Amino acid sequence: MFRMEPAALREALVTVERAGRAHAEWRDNLIRSLVCRLPADPADFAAAAYRSCRFGHWYHDEASPELRERPAFAAMDEAHRVAHRIAAR
């Protein structure tokens, strides 16, 4: 069973929501570049772009140990990497 102190759970929720908003902003900027035919951010083409975006930074460097133990946490990593691979193409 998943157990986490209420204060730690609230903090985890805040950071997950912040990371999700950051990734949505990345996606919106990418779509804007495509639709408006604007230059894309060169960082989006880097091999490790999934680590250097704000969501990737949270995921790899800041997420709590309690979240890292969850199976869905690993699934987020794969979905995130795929999104960046598709964007780079």
Buried (B, 14 or more C-beta within 10 A) or exposed (E): EEEBEEEEBEEBEEBBEBBEEBBEEBEEBBEEBEEEEEEBBEEBEBEEBBBEBBBBEBBBEEBBEBBEEEEEBEEBEEEBBEBBEEBEE
